[in-house]
Amino acid sequence: MKKSRFSEEQITKILAESNAGLSTAEICRKYGVSSNTFYKWKAKYGGMGGSEVRRMKEMEAKIERLERIVAKQAVELQAAEEIIKGKW
């Protein structure tokens, strides 16, 4: 996945400008992003502050790590079941 030019904190500041009254077209022109990107940001980060975004990223990283652990355990469990059944 392509890395964004803007950090999450910068994105929340850009969205705050929108809430302050600047039009979407002006903001997109100012920062060089498409309106589609702006609306995706708004859907993902709308109403969040910088600390909330950091917390969300930490939680996503933790969930990803736990999902990898569960997947690894599922594979090990499946292998153990096959050994028990004598398919090995």
TORSETOR-585538 format. One record per atom (N, C-alpha, C, O, CB): x, y, z; atom name. Coordinates in nm, 4 decimals, m for minus. Glycine has a CB too. Layout:
<sites>
+----------+----------+----------+-------+
|        X |        Y |        Z | kevex |
+----------+----------+----------+-------+
|        X |        Y |        Z |    CA |
...
+----------+----------+----------+-------+
</sites>
This chain:
<sites>
+----------+----------+----------+-------+
|        X |        Y |        Z | kevex |
+----------+----------+----------+-------+
|   0.0839 |  m0.1166 |   0.0000 |     N |
|   0.0000 |   0.0000 |   0.0000 |    CA |
|   0.0892 |   0.1240 |   0.0000 |     C |
|   0.1935 |   0.1268 |   0.0654 |     O |
|  m0.0959 |  m0.0008 |   0.1212 |    CB |
|   0.0475 |   0.2251 |  m0.0732 |     N |
|   0.1253 |   0.3472 |  m0.0868 |    CA |
|   0.1216 |   0.4283 |   0.0427 |     C |
|   0.0165 |   0.4424 |   0.1052 |     O |
|   0.0728 |   0.4311 |  m0.2039 |    CB |
|   0.2350 |   0.4800 |   0.0813 |     N |
|   0.2458 |   0.5635 |   0.2011 |    CA |
|   0.1928 |   0.7024 |   0.1704 |     C |
|   0.2222 |   0.7590 |   0.0651 |     O |
|   0.3925 |   0.5709 |   0.2514 |    CB |
|   0.1156 |   0.7566 |   0.2614 |     N |
|   0.0561 |   0.8879 |   0.2438 |    CA |
|   0.1609 |   0.9974 |   0.2632 |     C |
|   0.2562 |   0.9811 |   0.3394 |     O |
|  m0.0605 |   0.9074 |   0.3414 |    CB |
|   0.1417 |   1.1081 |   0.1936 |     N |
|   0.2303 |   1.2229 |   0.2130 |    CA |
|   0.2034 |   1.2915 |   0.3455 |     C |
|   0.2882 |   1.3641 |   0.3973 |     O |
|   0.2143 |   1.3225 |   0.0990 |    CB |
|   0.0854 |   1.2681 |   0.3998 |     N |
|   0.0426 |   1.3367 |   0.5209 |    CA |
|   0.0316 |   1.2384 |   0.6365 |     C |
|  m0.0137 |   1.1252 |   0.6192 |     O |
|  m0.0914 |   1.4078 |   0.4983 |    CB |
|   0.0737 |   1.2827 |   0.7547 |     N |
|   0.0572 |   1.2001 |   0.8737 |    CA |
|  m0.0877 |   1.2110 |   0.9206 |     C |
|  m0.1630 |   1.2964 |   0.8737 |     O |
|   0.1563 |   1.2432 |   0.9866 |    CB |
|  m0.1250 |   1.1250 |   1.0121 |     N |
|  m0.2621 |   1.1285 |   1.0625 |    CA |
|  m0.2931 |   1.2613 |   1.1311 |     C |
|  m0.4042 |   1.3132 |   1.1202 |     O |
|  m0.2856 |   1.0130 |   1.1594 |    CB |
|  m0.1941 |   1.3157 |   1.2019 |     N |
|  m0.2146 |   1.4439 |   1.2687 |    CA |
|  m0.2376 |   1.5557 |   1.1674 |     C |
|  m0.3219 |   1.6430 |   1.1880 |     O |
|  m0.0947 |   1.4774 |   1.3575 |    CB |
|  m0.1615 |   1.5520 |   1.0575 |     N |
|  m0.1801 |   1.6529 |   0.9533 |    CA |
|  m0.3182 |   1.6402 |   0.8890 |     C |
|  m0.3828 |   1.7405 |   0.8586 |     O |
|  m0.0705 |   1.6402 |   0.8462 |    CB |
|  m0.3621 |   1.5176 |   0.8690 |     N |
|  m0.4941 |   1.4962 |   0.8093 |    CA |
|  m0.6033 |   1.5525 |   0.8994 |     C |
|  m0.6974 |   1.6151 |   0.8505 |     O |
|  m0.5184 |   1.3463 |   0.7835 |    CB |
|  m0.5921 |   1.5309 |   1.0312 |     N |
|  m0.6942 |   1.5840 |   1.1216 |    CA |
|  m0.6937 |   1.7373 |   1.1210 |     C |
|  m0.7990 |   1.7996 |   1.1350 |     O |
|  m0.6715 |   1.5314 |   1.2646 |    CB |
|  m0.5758 |   1.7980 |   1.1050 |     N |
|  m0.5699 |   1.9445 |   1.0967 |    CA |
|  m0.6338 |   1.9950 |   0.9676 |     C |
|  m0.7012 |   2.0980 |   0.9670 |     O |
|  m0.4243 |   1.9929 |   1.1055 |    CB |
|  m0.6124 |   1.9220 |   0.8589 |     N |
|  m0.6748 |   1.9594 |   0.7313 |    CA |
|  m0.8263 |   1.9493 |   0.7433 |     C |
|  m0.8988 |   2.0367 |   0.6958 |     O |
|  m0.6234 |   1.8691 |   0.6155 |    CB |
|  m0.8737 |   1.8434 |   0.8064 |     N |
|  m1.0183 |   1.8274 |   0.8248 |    CA |
|  m1.0755 |   1.9347 |   0.9176 |     C |
|  m1.1903 |   1.9764 |   0.9021 |     O |
|  m1.0494 |   1.6882 |   0.8809 |    CB |
|  m0.9949 |   1.9788 |   1.0138 |     N |
|  m1.0403 |   2.0857 |   1.1024 |    CA |
|  m1.0593 |   2.2155 |   1.0261 |     C |
|  m1.1479 |   2.2945 |   1.0589 |     O |
|  m0.9413 |   2.1062 |   1.2166 |    CB |
|  m0.9763 |   2.2387 |   0.9237 |     N |
|  m0.9940 |   2.3570 |   0.8394 |    CA |
|  m1.1281 |   2.3513 |   0.7680 |     C |
|  m1.1939 |   2.4536 |   0.7489 |     O |
|  m0.8795 |   2.3686 |   0.7370 |    CB |
|  m1.1674 |   2.2328 |   0.7293 |     N |
|  m1.2968 |   2.2162 |   0.6640 |    CA |
|  m1.4092 |   2.2519 |   0.7602 |     C |
|  m1.5069 |   2.3161 |   0.7216 |     O |
|  m1.3137 |   2.0721 |   0.6127 |    CB |
|  m1.3950 |   2.2103 |   0.8847 |     N |
|  m1.4965 |   2.2412 |   0.9858 |    CA |
|  m1.4979 |   2.3901 |   1.0194 |     C |
|  m1.5990 |   2.4428 |   1.0659 |     O |
|  m1.4716 |   2.1592 |   1.1131 |    CB |
|  m1.3854 |   2.4579 |   0.9955 |     N |
|  m1.3755 |   2.6003 |   1.0253 |    CA |
|  m1.4446 |   2.6861 |   0.9196 |     C |
|  m1.4652 |   2.8057 |   0.9402 |     O |
|  m1.2299 |   2.6407 |   1.0372 |    CB |
|  m1.4805 |   2.6251 |   0.8062 |     N |
|  m1.5561 |   2.7001 |   0.7078 |    CA |
|  m1.4978 |   2.7058 |   0.5685 |     C |
|  m1.5639 |   2.7553 |   0.4772 |     O |
|  m1.5729 |   2.8344 |   0.7552 |    CB |
|  m1.3760 |   2.6569 |   0.5484 |     N |
|  m1.3202 |   2.6556 |   0.4136 |    CA |
|  m1.3923 |   2.5504 |   0.3296 |     C |
|  m1.4337 |   2.4463 |   0.3808 |     O |
|  m1.1675 |   2.6278 |   0.4171 |    CB |
|  m1.4066 |   2.5783 |   0.2024 |     N |
|  m1.4741 |   2.4823 |   0.1156 |    CA |
|  m1.3807 |   2.3662 |   0.0835 |     C |
|  m1.2585 |   2.3778 |   0.0934 |     O |
|  m1.5223 |   2.5504 |  m0.0143 |    CB |
|  m1.4401 |   2.2559 |   0.0456 |     N |
|  m1.3634 |   2.1365 |   0.0111 |    CA |
|  m1.2702 |   2.1632 |  m0.1069 |     C |
|  m1.1547 |   2.1205 |  m0.1064 |     O |
|  m1.4578 |   2.0201 |  m0.0214 |    CB |
|  m1.3201 |   2.2330 |  m0.2066 |     N |
|  m1.2390 |   2.2621 |  m0.3246 |    CA |
|  m1.1154 |   2.3446 |  m0.2878 |     C |
|  m1.0062 |   2.3182 |  m0.3383 |     O |
|  m1.3227 |   2.3366 |  m0.4296 |    CB |
|  m1.1317 |   2.4439 |  m0.2004 |     N |
|  m1.0182 |   2.5272 |  m0.1585 |    CA |
|  m0.9145 |   2.4442 |  m0.0832 |     C |
|  m0.7944 |   2.4585 |  m0.1061 |     O |
|  m1.0665 |   2.6438 |  m0.0703 |    CB |
|  m0.9602 |   2.3592 |   0.0050 |     N |
|  m0.8687 |   2.2766 |   0.0841 |    CA |
|  m0.7928 |   2.1794 |  m0.0063 |     C |
|  m0.6720 |   2.1607 |   0.0084 |     O |
|  m0.9461 |   2.1990 |   0.1933 |    CB |
|  m0.8650 |   2.1180 |  m0.0996 |     N |
|  m0.8015 |   2.0230 |  m0.1913 |    CA |
|  m0.6954 |   2.0916 |  m0.2765 |     C |
|  m0.5877 |   2.0362 |  m0.2988 |     O |
|  m0.9068 |   1.9571 |  m0.2816 |    CB |
|  m0.7254 |   2.2110 |  m0.3235 |     N |
|  m0.6298 |   2.2868 |  m0.4035 |    CA |
|  m0.5085 |   2.3258 |  m0.3197 |     C |
|  m0.3947 |   2.3162 |  m0.3655 |     O |
|  m0.6962 |   2.4119 |  m0.4626 |    CB |
|  m0.5334 |   2.3696 |  m0.1979 |     N |
|  m0.4265 |   2.4154 |  m0.1091 |    CA |
|  m0.3263 |   2.3033 |  m0.0774 |     C |
|  m0.2055 |   2.3270 |  m0.0743 |     O |
|  m0.4864 |   2.4700 |   0.0209 |    CB |
|  m0.3761 |   2.1831 |  m0.0544 |     N |
|  m0.2892 |   2.0721 |  m0.0138 |    CA |
|  m0.2572 |   1.9756 |  m0.1271 |     C |
|  m0.1795 |   1.8820 |  m0.1083 |     O |
|  m0.3533 |   1.9963 |   0.0987 |    CB |
|  m0.3153 |   1.9969 |  m0.2432 |     N |
|  m0.2845 |   1.9131 |  m0.3590 |    CA |
|  m0.3386 |   1.7719 |  m0.3495 |     C |
|  m0.2718 |   1.6764 |  m0.3892 |     O |
|  m0.1378 |   1.9070 |  m0.3781 |    CB |
|  m0.4591 |   1.7584 |  m0.2971 |     N |
|  m0.5223 |   1.6264 |  m0.2899 |    CA |
|  m0.6530 |   1.6298 |  m0.3676 |     C |
|  m0.7103 |   1.7365 |  m0.3899 |     O |
|  m0.5471 |   1.5838 |  m0.1420 |    CB |
|  m0.6989 |   1.5144 |  m0.4079 |     N |
|  m0.8257 |   1.5087 |  m0.4800 |    CA |
|  m0.9415 |   1.5156 |  m0.3805 |     C |
|  m0.9256 |   1.4881 |  m0.2616 |     O |
|  m0.8347 |   1.3795 |  m0.5658 |    CB |
|  m1.0565 |   1.5526 |  m0.4318 |     N |
|  m1.1740 |   1.5582 |  m0.3440 |    CA |
|  m1.2115 |   1.4186 |  m0.2962 |     C |
|  m1.2646 |   1.4026 |  m0.1863 |     O |
|  m1.2935 |   1.6234 |  m0.4168 |    CB |
|  m1.1840 |   1.3172 |  m0.3787 |     N |
|  m1.2105 |   1.1795 |  m0.3391 |    CA |
|  m1.1267 |   1.1425 |  m0.2160 |     C |
|  m1.1776 |   1.0825 |  m0.1214 |     O |
|  m1.1806 |   1.0829 |  m0.4560 |    CB |
|  m0.9991 |   1.1785 |  m0.2183 |     N |
|  m0.9109 |   1.1534 |  m0.1044 |    CA |
|  m0.9605 |   1.2277 |   0.0187 |     C |
|  m0.9625 |   1.1727 |   0.1289 |     O |
|  m0.7667 |   1.1951 |  m0.1372 |    CB |
|  m1.0005 |   1.3530 |  m0.0006 |     N |
|  m1.0502 |   1.4325 |   0.1113 |    CA |
|  m1.1699 |   1.3644 |   0.1762 |     C |
|  m1.1764 |   1.3560 |   0.2989 |     O |
|  m1.0881 |   1.5736 |   0.0645 |    CB |
|  m1.2640 |   1.3160 |   0.0972 |     N |
|  m1.3839 |   1.2527 |   0.1534 |    CA |
|  m1.3526 |   1.1181 |   0.2181 |     C |
|  m1.4197 |   1.0789 |   0.3136 |     O |
|  m1.4890 |   1.2341 |   0.0447 |    CB |
|  m1.2517 |   1.0467 |   0.1677 |     N |
|  m1.2086 |   0.9230 |   0.2334 |    CA |
|  m1.1493 |   0.9539 |   0.3700 |     C |
|  m1.1762 |   0.8842 |   0.4678 |     O |
|  m1.1058 |   0.8476 |   0.1464 |    CB |
|  m1.0678 |   1.0597 |   0.3759 |     N |
|  m1.0125 |   1.1032 |   0.5040 |    CA |
|  m1.1246 |   1.1404 |   0.5995 |     C |
|  m1.1222 |   1.1039 |   0.7171 |     O |
|  m0.9168 |   1.2223 |   0.4848 |    CB |
|  m1.2216 |   1.2124 |   0.5487 |     N |
|  m1.3315 |   1.2583 |   0.6327 |    CA |
|  m1.4103 |   1.1397 |   0.6884 |     C |
|  m1.4535 |   1.1419 |   0.8037 |     O |
|  m1.4243 |   1.3513 |   0.5533 |    CB |
|  m1.4286 |   1.0367 |   0.6063 |     N |
|  m1.5000 |   0.9178 |   0.6524 |    CA |
|  m1.4194 |   0.8428 |   0.7588 |     C |
|  m1.4761 |   0.7882 |   0.8534 |     O |
|  m1.5306 |   0.8249 |   0.5341 |    CB |
|  m1.2879 |   0.8406 |   0.7426 |     N |
|  m1.2042 |   0.7641 |   0.8346 |    CA |
|  m1.1690 |   0.8423 |   0.9615 |     C |
|  m1.1760 |   0.7882 |   1.0718 |     O |
|  m1.0773 |   0.7214 |   0.7644 |    CB |
|  m1.1310 |   0.9699 |   0.9457 |     N |
|  m1.0791 |   1.0484 |   1.0576 |    CA |
|  m1.1733 |   1.1588 |   1.1045 |     C |
|  m1.1384 |   1.2331 |   1.1963 |     O |
|  m0.9482 |   1.1088 |   1.0193 |    CB |
|  m1.2894 |   1.1718 |   1.0456 |     N |
|  m1.3796 |   1.2815 |   1.0794 |    CA |
|  m1.4155 |   1.2841 |   1.2266 |     C |
|  m1.4588 |   1.1830 |   1.2818 |     O |
|  m1.5050 |   1.2723 |   0.9975 |    CB |
|  m1.3982 |   1.3972 |   1.2899 |     N |
|  m1.4326 |   1.4141 |   1.4303 |    CA |
|  m1.3270 |   1.3658 |   1.5280 |     C |
|  m1.3495 |   1.3692 |   1.6490 |     O |
|  m1.5583 |   1.3438 |   1.4579 |    CB |
|  m1.2130 |   1.3212 |   1.4789 |     N |
|  m1.1069 |   1.2731 |   1.5675 |    CA |
|  m1.0006 |   1.3797 |   1.5862 |     C |
|  m0.9781 |   1.4637 |   1.4990 |     O |
|  m1.0437 |   1.1447 |   1.5120 |    CB |
|  m0.9367 |   1.3747 |   1.7003 |     N |
|  m0.8216 |   1.4596 |   1.7256 |    CA |
|  m0.6942 |   1.3797 |   1.7052 |     C |
|  m0.6994 |   1.2601 |   1.6763 |     O |
|  m0.8268 |   1.5187 |   1.8678 |    CB |
|  m0.5815 |   1.4441 |   1.7201 |     N |
|  m0.4531 |   1.3778 |   1.6992 |    CA |
|  m0.4297 |   1.2605 |   1.7927 |     C |
|  m0.3808 |   1.1560 |   1.7499 |     O |
|  m0.3423 |   1.4764 |   1.7156 |    CB |
|  m0.4644 |   1.2767 |   1.9213 |     N |
|  m0.4428 |   1.1684 |   2.0171 |    CA |
|  m0.5353 |   1.0501 |   1.9886 |     C |
|  m0.4963 |   0.9349 |   2.0076 |     O |
|  m0.4644 |   1.2189 |   2.1602 |    CB |
|  m0.6568 |   1.0779 |   1.9436 |     N |
|  m0.7496 |   0.9708 |   1.9105 |    CA |
|  m0.7010 |   0.8910 |   1.7901 |     C |
|  m0.7178 |   0.7692 |   1.7850 |     O |
|  m0.8884 |   1.0275 |   1.8833 |    CB |
|  m0.6409 |   0.9597 |   1.6934 |     N |
|  m0.5881 |   0.8915 |   1.5751 |    CA |
|  m0.4716 |   0.8019 |   1.6148 |     C |
|  m0.4612 |   0.6885 |   1.5678 |     O |
|  m0.5435 |   0.9938 |   1.4677 |    CB |
|  m0.3832 |   0.8528 |   1.7018 |     N |
|  m0.2710 |   0.7714 |   1.7475 |    CA |
|  m0.3204 |   0.6470 |   1.8208 |     C |
|  m0.2681 |   0.5372 |   1.8013 |     O |
|  m0.1789 |   0.8535 |   1.8385 |    CB |
|  m0.4214 |   0.6655 |   1.9051 |     N |
|  m0.4777 |   0.5528 |   1.9799 |    CA |
|  m0.5403 |   0.4515 |   1.8840 |     C |
|  m0.5269 |   0.3308 |   1.9039 |     O |
|  m0.5830 |   0.6024 |   2.0821 |    CB |
|  m0.6087 |   0.5001 |   1.7799 |     N |
|  m0.6692 |   0.4105 |   1.6821 |    CA |
|  m0.5619 |   0.3286 |   1.6117 |     C |
|  m0.5791 |   0.2083 |   1.5924 |     O |
|  m0.7517 |   0.4898 |   1.5798 |    CB |
|  m0.4506 |   0.3925 |   1.5729 |     N |
|  m0.3418 |   0.3215 |   1.5063 |    CA |
|  m0.2803 |   0.2158 |   1.5979 |     C |
|  m0.2470 |   0.1062 |   1.5529 |     O |
|  m0.2344 |   0.4202 |   1.4604 |    CB |
|  m0.2650 |   0.2490 |   1.7271 |     N |
|  m0.2112 |   0.1521 |   1.8228 |    CA |
|  m0.3041 |   0.0328 |   1.8355 |     C |
|  m0.2589 |  m0.0816 |   1.8406 |     O |
|  m0.1896 |   0.2174 |   1.9602 |    CB |
|  m0.4337 |   0.0593 |   1.8406 |     N |
|  m0.5318 |  m0.0484 |   1.8524 |    CA |
|  m0.5317 |  m0.1352 |   1.7264 |     C |
|  m0.5415 |  m0.2575 |   1.7364 |     O |
|  m0.6727 |   0.0093 |   1.8774 |    CB |
|  m0.5207 |  m0.0742 |   1.6083 |     N |
|  m0.5148 |  m0.1508 |   1.4839 |    CA |
|  m0.3919 |  m0.2407 |   1.4813 |     C |
|  m0.3999 |  m0.3554 |   1.4372 |     O |
|  m0.5140 |  m0.0567 |   1.3629 |    CB |
|  m0.2778 |  m0.1895 |   1.5284 |     N |
|  m0.1551 |  m0.2692 |   1.5326 |    CA |
|  m0.1698 |  m0.3856 |   1.6298 |     C |
|  m0.1242 |  m0.4965 |   1.6020 |     O |
|  m0.0351 |  m0.1815 |   1.5725 |    CB |
|  m0.2332 |  m0.3605 |   1.7431 |     N |
|  m0.2537 |  m0.4661 |   1.8421 |    CA |
|  m0.3473 |  m0.5739 |   1.7871 |     C |
|  m0.3221 |  m0.6931 |   1.8049 |     O |
|  m0.3108 |  m0.4073 |   1.9727 |    CB |
|  m0.4542 |  m0.5324 |   1.7211 |     N |
|  m0.5487 |  m0.6283 |   1.6628 |    CA |
|  m0.4800 |  m0.7127 |   1.5559 |     C |
|  m0.5005 |  m0.8338 |   1.5492 |     O |
|  m0.6705 |  m0.5549 |   1.6026 |    CB |
|  m0.3987 |  m0.6485 |   1.4727 |     N |
|  m0.3265 |  m0.7212 |   1.3679 |    CA |
|  m0.2337 |  m0.8257 |   1.4282 |     C |
|  m0.2250 |  m0.9378 |   1.3782 |     O |
|  m0.2463 |  m0.6239 |   1.2805 |    CB |
|  m0.1647 |  m0.7894 |   1.5350 |     N |
|  m0.0739 |  m0.8826 |   1.6016 |    CA |
|  m0.1520 |  m1.0005 |   1.6601 |     C |
|  m0.1088 |  m1.1152 |   1.6480 |     O |
|   0.0059 |  m0.8105 |   1.7126 |    CB |
|  m0.2660 |  m0.9734 |   1.7230 |     N |
|  m0.3467 |  m1.0799 |   1.7801 |    CA |
|  m0.4051 |  m1.1710 |   1.6723 |     C |
|  m0.4159 |  m1.2919 |   1.6926 |     O |
|  m0.4583 |  m1.0210 |   1.8644 |    CB |
|  m0.4428 |  m1.1139 |   1.5577 |     N |
|  m0.4942 |  m1.1955 |   1.4482 |    CA |
|  m0.3866 |  m1.2898 |   1.3948 |     C |
|  m0.4162 |  m1.4043 |   1.3603 |     O |
|  m0.5469 |  m1.1063 |   1.3354 |    CB |
|  m0.2626 |  m1.2428 |   1.3877 |     N |
|  m0.1534 |  m1.3303 |   1.3439 |    CA |
|  m0.1330 |  m1.4454 |   1.4429 |     C |
|  m0.1095 |  m1.5593 |   1.4024 |     O |
|  m0.0227 |  m1.2497 |   1.3283 |    CB |
|  m0.1422 |  m1.4151 |   1.5723 |     N |
|  m0.1268 |  m1.5186 |   1.6741 |    CA |
|  m0.2371 |  m1.6235 |   1.6602 |     C |
|  m0.2096 |  m1.7434 |   1.6653 |     O |
|  m0.1291 |  m1.4565 |   1.8153 |    CB |
|  m0.3605 |  m1.5792 |   1.6429 |     N |
|  m0.4728 |  m1.6718 |   1.6292 |    CA |
|  m0.4574 |  m1.7570 |   1.5042 |     C |
|  m0.4849 |  m1.8769 |   1.5079 |     O |
|  m0.6056 |  m1.5952 |   1.6248 |    CB |
|  m0.4141 |  m1.6975 |   1.3938 |     N |
|  m0.3951 |  m1.7726 |   1.2699 |    CA |
|  m0.2869 |  m1.8790 |   1.2880 |     C |
|  m0.3018 |  m1.9918 |   1.2410 |     O |
|  m0.3580 |  m1.6775 |   1.1542 |    CB |
|  m0.1793 |  m1.8432 |   1.3553 |     N |
|  m0.0714 |  m1.9387 |   1.3794 |    CA |
|  m0.1207 |  m2.0549 |   1.4650 |     C |
|  m0.0889 |  m2.1706 |   1.4377 |     O |
|   0.0480 |  m1.8694 |   1.4473 |    CB |
|  m0.1978 |  m2.0240 |   1.5679 |     N |
|  m0.2504 |  m2.1292 |   1.6540 |    CA |
|  m0.3493 |  m2.2181 |   1.5795 |     C |
|  m0.3545 |  m2.3385 |   1.6048 |     O |
|  m0.3173 |  m2.0684 |   1.7766 |    CB |
|  m0.4269 |  m2.1619 |   1.4888 |     N |
|  m0.5222 |  m2.2415 |   1.4107 |    CA |
|  m0.4480 |  m2.3406 |   1.3225 |     C |
|  m0.4896 |  m2.4558 |   1.3100 |     O |
|  m0.6123 |  m2.1502 |   1.3244 |    CB |
|  m0.3382 |  m2.2969 |   1.2613 |     N |
|  m0.2588 |  m2.3869 |   1.1773 |    CA |
|  m0.1986 |  m2.4982 |   1.2620 |     C |
|  m0.1998 |  m2.6146 |   1.2221 |     O |
|  m0.1472 |  m2.3092 |   1.1038 |    CB |
|  m0.1461 |  m2.4624 |   1.3791 |     N |
|  m0.0879 |  m2.5635 |   1.4672 |    CA |
|  m0.1937 |  m2.6630 |   1.5146 |     C |
|  m0.1660 |  m2.7826 |   1.5241 |     O |
|  m0.0209 |  m2.4967 |   1.5876 |    CB |
|  m0.3132 |  m2.6153 |   1.5440 |     N |
|  m0.4219 |  m2.7023 |   1.5869 |    CA |
|  m0.4630 |  m2.7974 |   1.4753 |     C |
|  m0.4866 |  m2.9158 |   1.4998 |     O |
|  m0.5416 |  m2.6193 |   1.6321 |    CB |
|  m0.4717 |  m2.7466 |   1.3542 |     N |
|  m0.5079 |  m2.8300 |   1.2401 |    CA |
|  m0.4019 |  m2.9370 |   1.2164 |     C |
|  m0.4354 |  m3.0520 |   1.1877 |     O |
|  m0.5262 |  m2.7440 |   1.1141 |    CB |
|  m0.2750 |  m2.9005 |   1.2281 |     N |
|  m0.1669 |  m2.9979 |   1.2107 |    CA |
|  m0.1731 |  m3.1042 |   1.3195 |     C |
|  m0.1512 |  m3.2220 |   1.2915 |     O |
|  m0.0296 |  m2.9279 |   1.2123 |    CB |
|  m0.2024 |  m3.0652 |   1.4421 |     N |
|  m0.2129 |  m3.1614 |   1.5518 |    CA |
|  m0.3294 |  m3.2569 |   1.5295 |     C |
|  m0.3173 |  m3.3760 |   1.5585 |     O |
|  m0.2295 |  m3.0886 |   1.6856 |    CB |
|  m0.4415 |  m3.2075 |   1.4788 |     N |
|  m0.5565 |  m3.2934 |   1.4507 |    CA |
|  m0.5233 |  m3.3957 |   1.3426 |     C |
|  m0.5642 |  m3.5114 |   1.3522 |     O |
|  m0.6772 |  m3.2089 |   1.4080 |    CB |
|  m0.4491 |  m3.3539 |   1.2394 |     N |
|  m0.4100 |  m3.4457 |   1.1333 |    CA |
|  m0.3149 |  m3.5530 |   1.1853 |     C |
|  m0.3221 |  m3.6685 |   1.1434 |     O |
|  m0.3449 |  m3.3692 |   1.0185 |    CB |
|  m0.2269 |  m3.5151 |   1.2757 |     N |
|  m0.1338 |  m3.6128 |   1.3341 |    CA |
|  m0.2119 |  m3.7137 |   1.4169 |     C |
|  m0.1843 |  m3.8335 |   1.4113 |     O |
|  m0.0258 |  m3.5423 |   1.4217 |    CB |
|  m0.3097 |  m3.6656 |   1.4943 |     N |
|  m0.3890 |  m3.7538 |   1.5777 |    CA |
|  m0.4696 |  m3.8523 |   1.4934 |     C |
|  m0.4829 |  m3.9690 |   1.5301 |     O |
|  m0.4816 |  m3.6725 |   1.6666 |    CB |
|  m0.5232 |  m3.8060 |   1.3808 |     N |
|  m0.6016 |  m3.8915 |   1.2931 |    CA |
|  m0.5148 |  m3.9900 |   1.2164 |     C |
|  m0.5677 |  m4.0830 |   1.1555 |     O |
|  m0.6809 |  m3.8074 |   1.1965 |    CB |
|  m0.3862 |  m3.9730 |   1.2174 |     N |
|  m0.2955 |  m4.0662 |   1.1508 |    CA |
|  m0.2713 |  m4.0318 |   1.0046 |     C |
|  m0.2267 |  m4.1171 |   0.9278 |     O |
|  m0.3497 |  m4.2057 |   1.1608 |    CB |
|  m0.2999 |  m3.9097 |   0.9654 |     N |
|  m0.2762 |  m3.8701 |   0.8267 |    CA |
|  m0.1319 |  m3.8289 |   0.8038 |     C |
|  m0.0931 |  m3.8011 |   0.6903 |     O |
|  m0.3688 |  m3.7563 |   0.7880 |    CB |
|  m0.0557 |  m3.8246 |   0.9041 |     N |
|   0.0808 |  m3.7765 |   0.8923 |    CA |
|   0.1654 |  m3.8835 |   0.8441 |     C |
|   0.2857 |  m3.8641 |   0.8269 |     O |
|   0.1333 |  m3.7239 |   1.0205 |    CB |
+----------+----------+----------+-------+
</sites>
